[in-house]
């Protein structure tokens, strides 16, 4: 059983890396080229200001809206699921307090990122029901939560890895 779990972990890690590569290219190269050279909402660890969000939305072409909704968001959703599954399986393997910390923070990461993507997609396709600035600030809160919870999970994983190697 452990070898099957290890094989699954490696497969998930490889898939997550491949998806991240596609997302990085789409987020840092393709999407900005379709939005006046501006980096998107979910690529800024502290979110985007309301004013900058309005400029970004105004600069985004119809092709950019289509690209985000029909390519970038679905690939990101698969990435979120893959990375979260990988982290949860590693947490299960580690158990103890680091495992619990990884599990909770990975779950929070997934929730924040999925909600962020839902809000961005809604804003891009339907506009804001209230002020765009307020809507963008809400997205920024989820973006910051996403990056913070992922950082906690990865730091806990790194500490667990160092601890395991120090005991050998």
Order of alpha helices (4+ residues) and beta strands (2+ residues): alpha-alpha-alpha-alpha-alpha-alpha
